[in-house]
Amino acid sequence: MPINFFLPTRILMDDGCVRKHAAVFKELGKKALIVTGKHSAKANGSLQDVADTLTAQGIDYTVFDRVETNPSIANVREGAAFAKEHHVDFVIGIGGGSPMDASKAIALLACQDLADEVLFTGPYTQDILPLLLLPTTAGTGSEVTQYSILTNDRAQSKTSIANPLIFPKIAMIDAKYTPNLPLRTTIHTAIDALSHSIEGSLSKRSNALVDLLAEESIRLIATYFEDLIHDRLDARTRADLIYASMLGGMVIAQTGTTAVHAMGYSLTYFHHIDHGRANGLLLPSFLAFLEKQNPEPVHHIVDIMGLKSTAAFRDVINRLLGEKETITNEEFRKFSGIAIKAKNIPGCLTVPTEEDLYQMYVESFS
């Protein structure tokens, strides 16, 4: 039973986590850069909790709140310049996937002068600002991964910085910041987490320990399919979803993602479809594709979700996501040509061809 598993992030999950574990901030430095978006961290109280805790600990801080949705290379370079200007010595990222991914790139670029041509490939030195992440959505799992996903206009897609160097030192996880999320956001992020766990479990790089984490994540999220559809979300649901999201992050930290993410990036780049929604639109067709040559692991995942078939899973996803966007077959040809070049395609149990990707796109939107 070969296992290769590495996760250097300290995980702190608790109600009132920021204030209960205030002392850990002192372990990271004396002046923090808080990286976040314009609105949500202020609205849900997470920014205030962190700011108050830093002040109580005698730690200076400054705030960079200009993170874009699906942050660009230029956006994180702006944040890195801000970090240098203010002479910070650690970074706190607060928010969903965009602020957390931006935080990682900012922490890296504040210490290393990397041209666009080598930003995603390296080589890197070991210099990086220490990083603490506080998720306020339940989906990306970025708080426990070594990935920073950025909009890459040169590739007309999203591309990842993927290096153990950018694992956060600390992840603080508290569902108290998620109750006011719009239902649509909650659904899309939950599906993102589900996609992480399914893709990881069906990756060539999976192992027994990864499967344990993935199966628990899938089981938890599937438990709440009907509650998500009917907007019956309570504190327990929110806590379970953010836990499942973290597990999904731990999964892909070991396996990476596969074709669903590679294909979904074009939907986000060209049609501005939310990342989790894009994954959800594609996931049933991906499972149906894998089922042809790998029925046993696919059927096992369907069983974990309490469903009878991949067709039943498609029905659930359709109920969760509602009416689909209109995209032409000509665009799907273009997207397939982009996706086939992605570095996560070879990780699939059955490696799809460009034509396979095209057929999955068409089937997903039929």
VOMITOR-416916 format. One record per residue: residue in three letters; x, y, z of N, C-alpha, C in turn. Coordinates in steps of 0.001 Angstrom, whole numbers, plus 500000, padded with zeros to 6 digits. Layout:
# residues N
ALA,X,Y,Z,X,Y,Z,X,Y,Z $
...
This chain:
# residues 366
MET,500847,498807,500000,500000,500000,500000,500891,501256,500000 $
PRO,501420,501651,498842,502297,502827,498798,501520,504119,499054 $
ILE,502051,504954,499935,501448,506254,500244,502535,507313,500224 $
ASN,502256,508390,499521,503129,509562,499509,502248,510758,499837 $
PHE,502401,511331,501016,501472,512361,501498,502260,513441,502222 $
PHE,502095,514688,501791,502827,515801,502400,501879,516973,502607 $
LEU,501773,517439,503845,500935,518601,504149,501558,519361,505315 $
PRO,502331,520404,505044,503029,521116,506115,502206,522202,506796 $
THR,500957,522380,506378,500114,523441,506932,499528,523032,508282 $
ARG,499666,523913,509270,499012,523697,510565,497550,524105,510434 $
ILE,496633,523212,510776,495204,523458,510622,494585,523735,511985 $
LEU,493928,524881,512094,493208,525266,513307,491751,525483,512924 $
MET,490881,524592,513331,489455,524698,513037,488689,524749,514347 $
ASP,487883,525809,514511,487169,525974,515779,486174,527114,515628 $
ASP,485156,527119,516463,484288,528288,516571,485083,529411,517231 $
GLY,485037,530596,516645,485815,531701,517190,487309,531477,517058 $
CYS,487701,530826,515998,489083,530362,515825,490107,531495,515900 $
VAL,489820,532623,515258,490802,533715,515188,491161,534211,516578 $
ARG,490160,534451,517396,490419,534993,518737,490967,533916,519683 $
LYS,490490,532684,519545,490974,531612,520422,492448,531305,520193 $
HIS,492893,531483,518970,494277,531144,518625,495078,532401,518279 $
ALA,494779,533474,518985,495409,534764,518687,496926,534712,518767 $
ALA,497442,533888,519649,498888,533872,519878,499678,533409,518663 $
VAL,499044,532652,517754,499816,532121,516623,500251,533220,515660 $
PHE,499537,534344,515677,499923,535431,514772,501326,535935,515089 $
LYS,501680,535919,516364,503009,536390,516765,504120,535485,516237 $
GLU,503776,534246,515937,504775,533317,515406,505187,533677,513981 $
LEU,504371,534487,513313,504590,534747,511892,505371,536024,511617 $
GLY,505253,537023,512491,505973,538263,512237,505445,539423,513049 $
LYS,505914,540608,512694,505575,541819,513440,504685,542782,512665 $
LYS,504620,542618,511340,503745,543483,510546,503106,542656,509441 $
ALA,501784,542634,509435,501037,541780,508510,500491,542572,507332 $
LEU,500457,541926,506187,499669,542403,505058,498414,541541,505000 $
ILE,497258,542160,505182,495986,541453,505040,495537,541598,503592 $
VAL,495359,540483,502912,494961,540470,501506,493521,539982,501414 $
THR,492680,540775,500753,491273,540412,500668,490625,541152,499506 $
GLY,489330,540889,499305,488575,541619,498308,487966,542871,498915 $
LYS,487147,543531,498128,486598,544824,498545,485520,544717,499613 $
HIS,484708,543664,499565,483466,543713,500329,483255,542572,501325 $
SER,483413,541320,500907,482892,540208,501704,483559,540085,503065 $
ALA,484875,540289,503139,485561,540153,504432,485120,541227,505413 $
LYS,484719,542366,504897,484164,543413,505768,482759,543028,506212 $
ALA,481962,542518,505273,480565,542219,505568,480406,541047,506530 $
ASN,481252,540032,506435,481065,538841,507274,481798,538908,508606 $
GLY,482533,539983,508846,483189,540182,510138,484581,539603,510254 $
SER,485040,538884,509243,486356,538238,509339,487490,539257,509371 $
LEU,487398,540289,508563,488450,541307,508549,488542,542007,509897 $
GLN,487392,542333,510486,487394,543002,511785,487965,542100,512872 $
ASP,487601,540820,512841,488133,539880,513834,489654,539796,513749 $
VAL,490176,539703,512538,491623,539604,512366,492297,540904,512785 $
ALA,491743,542032,512359,492339,543327,512709,492359,543535,514222 $
ASP,491247,543229,514881,491181,543390,516340,492182,542473,517039 $
THR,492314,541261,516539,493234,540298,517152,494679,540735,516972 $
LEU,495017,541207,515794,496378,541700,515563,496694,542871,516483 $
THR,495752,543793,516604,495956,544951,517481,496163,544504,518926 $
ALA,495333,543557,519374,495458,543064,520750,496797,542370,520987 $
GLN,497368,541806,519931,498658,541115,520046,499842,542062,519818 $
GLY,499543,543326,519569,500611,544295,519340,501281,544155,517988 $
ILE,500554,543646,517018,501090,543430,515672,500536,544502,514736 $
ASP,501406,545180,514038,501004,546190,513064,500468,545492,511813 $
TYR,499623,546182,511054,499105,545580,509825,498692,546660,508837 $
THR,498617,546278,507584,498052,547106,506533,497203,546208,505646 $
VAL,496262,546802,504917,495279,546015,504171,495400,546285,502673 $
PHE,495521,545222,501899,495411,545292,500437,494084,544644,500073 $
ASP,493091,545466,499732,491739,544954,499480,491329,545121,498020 $
ARG,492298,544987,497134,492020,545198,495713,492133,543900,494899 $
VAL,491920,542768,495554,491980,541494,494825,490773,541373,493901 $
GLU,491050,541054,492648,489999,540865,491660,489419,539450,491768 $
THR,488212,539269,491242,487709,537919,491031,488560,537269,489954 $
ASN,489021,536049,490191,489951,535380,489278,491164,536276,489026 $
PRO,491985,536501,490046,493043,537518,489971,494018,537281,488822 $
SER,494432,538380,488234,495370,538349,487119,496800,538443,487635 $
ILE,497746,538217,486736,499152,538380,487087,499413,539822,487502 $
ALA,498845,540764,486766,499039,542180,487102,498493,542499,488485 $
ASN,497374,541888,488850,496755,542142,490143,497649,541684,491291 $
VAL,498252,540501,491161,499112,540022,492254,500450,540760,492258 $
ARG,500891,541227,491119,502103,542059,491110,501841,543385,491832 $
GLU,500645,543919,491656,500267,545130,492390,500296,544869,493895 $
GLY,499765,543725,494312,499777,543377,495728,501176,543177,496270 $
ALA,502050,542570,495478,503433,542356,495914,504167,543685,496065 $
ALA,503925,544610,495141,504537,545940,495250,504048,546655,496505 $
PHE,502768,546476,496818,502187,547065,498027,502852,546475,499270 $
ALA,503079,545166,499254,503742,544496,500385,505146,545042,500601 $
LYS,505882,545215,499521,507243,545749,499626,507231,547190,500131 $
GLU,506311,547971,499611,506220,549387,499994,505970,549544,501488 $
HIS,505193,548634,502055,504815,548743,503463,505683,547881,504384 $
HIS,506689,547223,503827,507685,546484,504623,507035,545471,505576 $
VAL,506081,544709,505048,505431,543682,505869,506333,542451,505948 $
ASP,506129,541635,506979,506935,540415,507076,506101,539136,507127 $
PHE,504773,539249,506995,503951,538064,506745,502638,538485,506117 $
VAL,501920,537500,505574,500698,537758,504813,499550,536959,505413 $
ILE,498391,537614,505525,497149,536956,505936,496159,537098,504786 $
GLY,495710,535987,504239,494716,536014,503177,493349,535664,503724 $
ILE,492360,536510,503434,490999,536306,503938,490035,536305,502762 $
GLY,489227,535244,502647,488208,535242,501611,488029,533887,500973 $
GLY,487499,533915,499753,487348,532702,498972,488613,532407,498194 $
GLY,488457,531677,497099,489619,531247,496344,490448,532376,495786 $
SER,489804,533440,495325,490566,534529,494702,491510,535213,495683 $
PRO,491040,535684,496847,491984,536293,497793,493035,535321,498317 $
MET,492655,534058,498528,493642,533115,499059,494714,532801,498017 $
ASP,494308,532581,496773,495296,532329,495728,496168,533555,495493 $
ALA,495549,534734,495511,496324,535966,495350,497331,536124,496480 $
SER,496932,535781,497693,497826,535905,498851,499097,535093,498657 $
LYS,498950,533891,498125,500118,533032,497907,501075,533655,496899 $
ALA,500515,534139,495793,501361,534747,494767,502013,536026,495277 $
ILE,501281,536808,496056,501830,538041,496621,502965,537727,497586 $
ALA,502760,536729,498446,503810,536340,499397,505073,535896,498670 $
LEU,504899,535239,497528,506041,534788,496726,506719,535953,496013 $
LEU,505922,536774,495332,506479,537854,494516,507040,538994,495352 $
ALA,506630,539093,496603,507213,540106,497486,508668,539789,497803 $
CYS,509060,538534,497594,510423,538094,497931,511254,537673,496725 $
GLN,510593,537417,495595,511324,536930,494420,510920,537718,493179 $
ASP,511898,538093,492393,511672,538838,491151,511502,537835,490018 $
LEU,510256,537491,489713,509955,536457,488728,509259,537078,487523 $
ALA,509851,536942,486358,509221,537421,485134,507998,536569,484816 $
ASP,507080,537122,484020,505877,536382,483658,506213,535028,483039 $
GLU,507305,534965,482287,507667,533742,481574,508001,532588,482517 $
VAL,508432,532894,483724,508827,531829,484663,507959,531804,485921 $
LEU,506938,532664,485964,506118,532742,487174,505491,531397,487513 $
PHE,505032,530660,486504,504316,529407,486744,505223,528174,486723 $
THR,506484,528369,486392,507373,527216,486243,508590,527254,487152 $
GLY,508975,528441,487609,510217,528580,488345,511387,528612,487383 $
PRO,512598,528435,487894,512906,528001,489262,512659,529082,490307 $
TYR,512356,528630,491525,512128,529520,492649,513237,529325,493681 $
THR,513529,530380,494417,514341,530230,495621,513408,529859,496771 $
GLN,513929,529728,497957,513109,529378,499119,512545,530606,499825 $
ASP,512709,531781,499238,512272,533020,499881,510786,533255,499656 $
ILE,510047,533418,500741,508620,533720,500679,508196,534261,502031 $
LEU,507225,535168,502043,506682,535656,503307,505806,534573,503932 $
PRO,505895,534365,505246,505001,533400,505905,503539,533753,505639 $
LEU,502711,532738,505563,501351,532920,505080,500347,532228,505995 $
LEU,499290,532954,506368,498144,532403,507096,496903,532662,506259 $
LEU,496074,531645,506080,494860,531801,505287,493619,531509,506119 $
LEU,492591,532321,505871,491305,532216,506567,490200,532165,505516 $
PRO,489694,530976,505181,488649,530890,504158,487306,531391,504673 $
THR,486582,532077,503799,485241,532540,504153,484190,531985,503191 $
THR,484601,531032,502358,483667,530229,501568,484044,528764,501768 $
ALA,483131,527878,501404,483377,526440,501585,483481,525793,500217 $
GLY,484673,525877,499612,484794,525318,498278,486201,525079,497785 $
THR,487061,526093,497851,488335,525969,497146,489339,525083,497869 $
GLY,489314,525074,499199,490324,524331,499942,491717,524900,499798 $
SER,491820,526115,499276,493133,526713,499005,493949,526906,500270 $
GLU,493281,526921,501418,493983,527127,502685,494929,525980,503025 $
VAL,494806,524851,502319,495674,523701,502608,496352,523158,501346 $
THR,496510,524003,500324,497163,523538,499096,498378,524387,498754 $
GLN,499150,523869,497814,500349,524530,497321,500114,525134,495934 $
TYR,498872,525549,495678,498516,526089,494371,498040,527533,494490 $
SER,498436,528334,493530,497899,529680,493359,497422,529776,491918 $
ILE,496106,529849,491726,495519,529820,490384,495263,531255,489935 $
LEU,495893,531639,488834,495802,533010,488342,495288,533031,486908 $
THR,494617,534116,486542,494221,534321,485152,495466,534609,484322 $
ASN,495631,533824,483275,496814,533917,482423,496363,534287,481014 $
ASP,496410,535565,480695,495914,536021,479393,496733,535451,478241 $
ARG,497997,535210,478477,498838,534649,477411,498324,533271,476997 $
ALA,497881,532480,477963,497355,531136,477677,495849,531141,477444 $
GLN,495213,532292,477594,493756,532416,477520,493079,531376,478418 $
SER,493566,531323,479647,493054,530342,480600,493479,530763,482001 $
LYS,493320,529847,482937,493869,530024,484276,495018,529043,484436 $
THR,496077,529490,485091,497280,528681,485240,497699,528709,486700 $
SER,498317,527632,487153,498666,527541,488571,500161,527664,488797 $
ILE,500505,528429,489828,501797,528272,490475,501619,527065,491390 $
ALA,502427,526051,491202,502273,524817,491974,503623,524434,492559 $
ASN,503794,524728,493844,505076,524453,494480,504871,524347,495986 $
PRO,505498,523385,496648,505339,523260,498107,505716,524520,498870 $
LEU,506496,525383,498257,506908,526630,498893,505713,527475,499319 $
ILE,504611,527405,498563,503481,528296,498848,502383,527631,499678 $
PHE,502656,526463,500244,501747,525967,501277,501654,527021,502386 $
PRO,500458,527352,502868,500358,528250,504026,501004,527628,505259 $
LYS,501545,528475,506109,502036,527992,507399,500868,527551,508269 $
ILE,499795,528359,508233,498645,528124,509116,497357,528326,508325 $
ALA,496391,527450,508540,495029,527631,508049,494104,527752,509250 $
MET,493342,528839,509307,492318,529019,510342,490954,528854,509682 $
ILE,490150,527962,510225,488890,527611,509577,487749,527755,510569 $
ASP,486765,528570,510195,485638,528860,511078,484424,529150,510209 $
ALA,483395,528326,510326,482204,528471,509487,481384,529711,509828 $
LYS,481728,530424,510904,480932,531594,511307,480910,532676,510237 $
TYR,481875,532649,509310,481939,533693,508287,481157,533343,507022 $
THR,480495,532177,507000,479832,531730,505769,478307,531854,505724 $
PRO,477581,532087,506824,476112,532047,506749,475473,533066,505818 $
ASN,476117,534196,505587,475500,535222,504755,475863,535105,503277 $
LEU,476547,534035,502910,476848,533826,501497,475557,533620,500713 $
PRO,475445,534189,499520,474274,533905,498685,474161,532415,498402 $
LEU,472941,531942,498230,472731,530516,497974,473508,530061,496741 $
ARG,473488,530869,495695,474196,530479,494471,475683,530269,494736 $
THR,476288,531177,495505,477708,531042,495839,477949,529792,496673 $
THR,477062,529532,497623,477192,528346,498468,477138,527074,497633 $
ILE,476221,527024,496676,476108,525851,495804,477355,525695,494941 $
HIS,477776,526789,494319,478928,526707,493413,480197,526299,494153 $
THR,480391,526833,495346,481606,526481,496088,481537,525047,496609 $
ALA,480354,524603,497014,480212,523209,497452,480522,522246,496308 $
ILE,480078,522593,495111,480360,521741,493955,481846,521776,493614 $
ASP,482485,522904,493813,483934,522979,493614,484640,521995,494544 $
ALA,484248,522002,495813,484843,521063,496774,484560,519617,496377 $
LEU,483327,519353,495949,482966,518006,495497,483835,517586,494312 $
SER,484039,518505,493390,484861,518218,492216,486297,517899,492612 $
HIS,486842,518642,493571,488196,518354,494050,488297,516915,494551 $
SER,487338,516526,495361,487414,515201,495977,487172,514087,494968 $
ILE,486254,514310,494042,486008,513296,493014,487194,513194,492062 $
GLU,487680,514328,491584,488822,514295,490667,490050,513678,491335 $
GLY,490274,514027,492595,491423,513471,493297,491322,511973,493474 $
SER,490129,511505,493835,489929,510073,494032,490101,509302,492730 $
LEU,489766,509948,491603,489856,509304,490292,491129,509706,489548 $
SER,492126,510128,490297,493416,510498,489719,494386,509326,489788 $
LYS,495305,509286,488849,496363,508269,488893,497238,508422,490131 $
ARG,497232,509606,490740,498103,509877,491884,497415,509625,493217 $
SER,496199,509124,493190,495495,508853,494443,496147,507685,495176 $
ASN,495868,507612,496479,496327,506478,497281,495309,506238,498393 $
ALA,495564,505272,499236,494578,504878,500248,494237,506014,501202 $
LEU,495221,506807,501592,494965,507915,502510,494177,509019,501821 $
VAL,494539,509324,500590,493779,510304,499807,492329,509853,499666 $
ASP,492124,508569,499380,490762,508065,499203,489922,508223,500468 $
LEU,490522,508011,501638,489791,508210,502891,489283,509643,503010 $
LEU,490157,510599,502731,489780,512005,502818,488737,512355,501765 $
ALA,488954,511883,500545,488032,512189,499453,486647,511624,499728 $
GLU,486593,510401,500205,485296,509768,500442,484517,510468,501547 $
GLU,485203,510901,502590,484513,511642,503654,483985,512970,503126 $
SER,484771,513645,502316,484341,514912,501730,483133,514714,500820 $
ILE,483199,513726,499945,482094,513449,499020,480828,513086,499788 $
ARG,480967,512227,500795,479808,511802,501589,479140,512989,502268 $
LEU,479947,513856,502875,479392,515010,503578,478645,515940,502630 $
ILE,479262,516268,501513,478626,517203,500582,477341,516606,500025 $
ALA,477381,515333,499661,476189,514689,499109,475045,514642,500113 $
THR,475372,514565,501396,474348,514583,502445,473468,515821,502334 $
TYR,474043,516900,501817,473329,518179,501797,472845,518584,500407 $
PHE,472816,517653,499457,472310,518001,498126,470908,518605,498200 $
GLU,470001,517936,498879,468611,518419,498930,468506,519719,499717 $
ASP,469299,519858,500766,469272,521106,501535,469788,522271,500697 $
LEU,470782,522026,499863,471279,523076,498973,470233,523432,497923 $
ILE,469580,522430,497382,468559,522680,496359,467409,523500,496928 $
HIS,467021,523212,498175,465842,523852,498765,466197,524972,499749 $
ASP,467457,525365,499793,467906,526474,500643,467563,526230,502111 $
ARG,467931,525050,502598,467717,524705,504007,469078,524564,504685 $
LEU,469743,525668,504892,471120,525636,505385,471192,526204,506793 $
ASP,471661,525386,507737,471820,525855,509106,473302,525851,509473 $
ALA,473592,526153,510729,474989,526267,511165,475733,524945,511014 $
ARG,475064,523823,511296,475703,522514,511158,476063,522246,509699 $
THR,475145,522584,508802,475416,522396,507378,476641,523187,506960 $
ARG,476678,524450,507363,477803,525317,506987,479119,524770,507538 $
ALA,479098,524285,508764,480318,523747,509372,480786,522492,508636 $
ASP,479837,521624,508283,480206,520406,507560,480746,520727,506168 $
LEU,480160,521726,505515,480612,522066,504165,482021,522652,504167 $
ILE,482338,523496,505145,483688,524067,505154,484717,523006,505550 $
TYR,484299,522045,506366,485172,520910,506692,485401,520051,505448 $
ALA,484329,519771,504715,484450,518981,503487,485315,519694,502457 $
SER,485205,521007,502412,486038,521795,501501,487513,521661,501850 $
MET,487821,521736,503144,489207,521562,503581,489725,520178,503193 $
LEU,488902,519150,503401,489308,517796,503022,489594,517716,501525 $
GLY,488742,518354,500729,488968,518369,499287,490272,519047,498919 $
GLY,490614,520117,499646,491901,520762,499428,493058,519841,499757 $
MET,492932,519103,500861,493977,518145,501233,494144,517071,500162 $
VAL,493032,516689,499544,493079,515679,498479,493887,516189,497290 $
ILE,493506,517349,496758,494194,517812,495539,495602,518311,495823 $
ALA,495909,518602,497090,497299,518916,497430,498201,517722,497142 $
GLN,497628,516526,497157,498400,515308,496892,498294,514860,495434 $
THR,497133,515069,494823,496871,514487,493499,496837,515499,492369 $
GLY,496587,516768,492680,496232,517717,491639,494811,517458,491160 $
THR,494344,518293,490256,493028,518101,489647,493211,517399,488299 $
THR,492094,517168,487605,492182,516460,486325,491424,517235,485249 $
ALA,490749,516519,484362,490183,517147,483167,489084,518155,483472 $
VAL,488324,517948,484536,487222,518865,484839,487746,520286,485025 $
HIS,488791,520433,485804,489354,521766,486010,489987,522306,484727 $
ALA,490701,521445,484012,491323,521888,482763,490279,522426,481791 $
MET,489141,521771,481714,488068,522197,480820,487320,523404,481367 $
GLY,487150,523432,482674,486375,524505,483289,487017,525871,483172 $
TYR,488341,525912,483093,489020,527204,483032,488601,528013,481807 $
SER,488348,527362,480678,487899,528099,479490,486504,528675,479688 $
LEU,485642,527943,480384,484299,528464,480662,484380,529722,481514 $
THR,485311,529736,482443,485488,530912,483298,486162,532042,482538 $
TYR,487197,531725,481773,487967,532767,481083,487134,533454,480001 $
PHE,486437,532672,479179,485739,533240,478024,484286,533618,478314 $
HIS,483655,532962,479299,482238,533228,479567,481974,533694,480996 $
HIS,483016,533866,481780,482898,534383,483149,481955,533535,484005 $
ILE,481930,532244,483749,481141,531323,484560,481909,531045,485850 $
ASP,481232,531153,486986,481882,530884,488270,482626,529552,488210 $
HIS,483788,529528,488849,484651,528345,488769,483939,527071,489227 $
GLY,483288,527123,490383,482608,525935,490882,481462,525512,489989 $
ARG,480732,526482,489459,479648,526170,488523,480211,525502,487266 $
ALA,481317,526037,486756,481938,525442,485568,482291,523982,485820 $
ASN,482873,523712,486972,483200,522326,487316,481948,521459,487370 $
GLY,480906,521991,487995,479674,521226,488124,479027,520910,486793 $
LEU,479064,521855,485869,478491,521621,484548,479191,520472,483826 $
LEU,480479,520309,484085,481291,519320,483373,481401,517976,484091 $
LEU,481223,517978,485395,481522,516794,486205,480709,515553,485813 $
PRO,479394,515655,485554,478658,514439,485182,479172,513793,483895 $
SER,479503,514605,482901,480012,514043,481645,481388,513424,481831 $
PHE,482184,514003,482710,483499,513433,483013,483341,512059,483665 $
LEU,482419,511943,484615,482182,510642,485252,481672,509622,484236 $
ALA,480784,510054,483349,480266,509140,482330,481382,508690,481390 $
PHE,482303,509589,481081,483449,509237,480238,484333,508200,480926 $
LEU,484679,508443,482186,485543,507506,482910,484864,506166,483150 $
GLU,483548,506199,483311,482791,504985,483625,482966,503910,482552 $
LYS,483206,504329,481310,483303,503364,480208,484475,502406,480392 $
GLN,485605,502911,480895,486778,502061,481066,487144,501814,482530 $
ASN,486557,502590,483428,486863,502449,484859,485563,502415,485664 $
PRO,484686,501447,485397,483372,501473,486053,483433,501332,487568 $
GLU,484339,500517,488076,484335,500226,489513,484579,501467,490375 $
PRO,485650,502258,490150,485846,503442,491002,484765,504494,490821 $
VAL,484236,504619,489608,483160,505587,489386,481902,505157,490127 $
HIS,481552,503891,490032,480359,503393,490730,480527,503503,492247 $
HIS,481743,503339,492727,481999,503494,494168,481690,504922,494611 $
ILE,482095,505895,493830,481816,507295,494169,480319,507568,494120 $
VAL,479655,507051,493112,478200,507215,493021,477521,506608,494248 $
ASP,477988,505450,494677,477434,504806,495876,477646,505673,497115 $
ILE,478823,506251,497259,479107,507110,498412,478119,508269,498468 $
MET,477735,508776,497304,476787,509892,497249,475351,509438,497485 $
GLY,475137,508137,497634,473789,507630,497867,472925,507636,496625 $
LEU,473561,507559,495455,472841,507602,494188,472941,506257,493483 $
LYS,472092,506072,492469,472021,504785,491777,472910,504718,490538 $
SER,473226,505882,489947,473926,505861,488666,474530,507228,488381 $
THR,475397,507272,487368,475929,508572,486936,474815,509433,486347 $
ALA,473800,508807,485768,472660,509573,485254,471914,510258,486394 $
ALA,471777,509568,487526,471132,510179,488696,471959,511348,489213 $
PHE,473277,511217,489162,474142,512328,489568,473945,513524,488639 $
ARG,473824,513278,487350,473577,514372,486411,472272,515091,486757 $
ASP,471258,514327,487125,469974,514935,487493,470129,515846,488711 $
VAL,470884,515399,489719,471117,516218,490913,471844,517506,490542 $
ILE,472886,517390,489741,473650,518572,489338,472768,519536,488556 $
ASN,471927,519024,487676,471028,519896,486916,470077,520641,487840 $
ARG,469607,519983,488882,468718,520645,489843,469470,521708,490647 $
LEU,470724,521432,490965,471529,522396,491719,471878,523624,490887 $
LEU,472177,523426,489617,472727,524511,488799,471692,525238,487958 $
GLY,470557,524610,487679,469529,525297,486914,469887,525430,485444 $
GLU,469299,526430,484808,469452,526610,483359,470913,526817,482967 $
LYS,471310,526171,481892,472697,526232,481447,472917,527385,480464 $
GLU,474147,527825,480399,474533,528861,479461,474517,528311,478028 $
THR,474414,529203,477059,474454,528816,475648,475852,529064,475097 $
ILE,476486,528012,474640,477839,528096,474086,477857,527281,472798 $
THR,478524,527781,471775,478502,527130,470469,479491,525968,470400 $
ASN,479223,525046,469486,480147,523932,469268,481495,524425,468751 $
GLU,481490,525505,468002,482750,526087,467531,483619,526514,468716 $
GLU,482979,527109,469720,483728,527479,470922,484243,526243,471648 $
PHE,483418,525200,471702,483862,523974,472368,485088,523384,471679 $
ARG,485165,523494,470357,486363,523043,469641,487588,523826,470113 $
LYS,487415,525127,470227,488516,525980,470691,488909,525618,472118 $
PHE,487914,525471,472986,488187,525159,474396,488900,523808,474527 $
SER,488499,522845,473703,489126,521519,473758,490598,521601,473378 $
GLY,490901,522451,472398,492289,522636,471993,493132,523271,473077 $
ILE,492509,524128,473876,493218,524744,475004,493383,523736,476142 $
ALA,492297,523041,476474,492308,522145,477640,493261,520967,477461 $
ILE,493385,520452,476239,494222,519267,476032,495683,519550,476367 $
LYS,496073,520819,476372,497455,521197,476675,497710,521330,478180 $
ALA,496661,521252,478981,496801,521484,480423,497593,520364,481082 $
LYS,498360,520735,482096,499232,519756,482747,498471,518761,483614 $
ASN,497172,519032,483884,496417,518090,484714,495683,517016,483908 $
ILE,495688,517103,482588,495029,516082,481766,495653,514692,481945 $
PRO,496970,514551,481948,497562,513206,482069,497251,512493,483380 $
GLY,496740,513212,484385,496437,512584,485663,495161,511774,485677 $
CYS,494343,511874,484628,493075,511137,484586,493318,509631,484485 $
LEU,492463,508840,485129,492578,507380,485041,492552,506913,483589 $
THR,491637,507464,482816,491658,507306,481362,491985,508673,480783 $
VAL,493096,508777,480087,493516,510084,479573,492691,510414,478331 $
PRO,491927,511509,478367,491075,511841,477225,491870,512425,476064 $
THR,491365,512207,474868,491889,512879,473687,491199,514238,473549 $
GLU,491676,515037,472612,491023,516322,472357,489579,516111,471919 $
GLU,489328,515071,471132,487964,514766,470704,487101,514352,471899 $
ASP,487665,513595,472828,486931,513232,474047,486509,514480,474818 $
LEU,487425,515432,474946,487109,516675,475655,485979,517413,474950 $
TYR,486054,517465,473638,484998,518129,472867,483648,517468,473122 $
GLN,483606,516152,473076,482346,515447,473298,481822,515687,474712 $
MET,482728,515771,475696,482293,516066,477067,481694,517463,477164 $
TYR,482306,518437,476507,481741,519790,476484,480333,519773,475893 $
VAL,480196,519156,474726,478901,519143,474038,477844,518459,474898 $
GLU,478192,517313,475460,477246,516566,476294,476860,517361,477537 $
SER,477807,518091,478098,477551,518844,479331,476542,519958,479128 $
PHE,476466,520486,477916,475581,521623,477664,474390,521260,476790 $
SER,474185,519967,476539,473060,519549,475707,471774,519563,476521 $
